[in-house]
């Protein structure tokens, strides 16, 4: 076997190993994507108070994520309002927010 033939075989083996590793990583990524989608569907099912099976597997991840983020923001706002209502300063902040909302609503 010549030197160039030996190097060519070594490079071919190395490329083959790299391709096998890439294939393995792509399979893992696909599995992680499926797992993420499944978890998001579970969260949305909990939010909607329905079974996971009723959440379509065709619903895009971005839509599921937006629904989860909107629900979290809504609950945070409720908690914040409850906490603010417990103090005089907090109640004043809530009044000012209502006043601002009324003003911006009348400008529209």
Residue pairs with C-beta under 8 A, 6 or more apart in sequence:
1 9
36 61
37 57
37 61
37 64
40 61
40 64
40 65
40 68
41 52
41 55
41 57
41 59
41 64
42 52
43 64
43 68
44 55
44 59
44 64
44 67
44 68
45 51
45 52
45 54
45 55
47 67
47 68
47 71
48 54
48 55
55 64
81 94
83 90
84 90
84 91
84 93
84 94
85 91
85 94
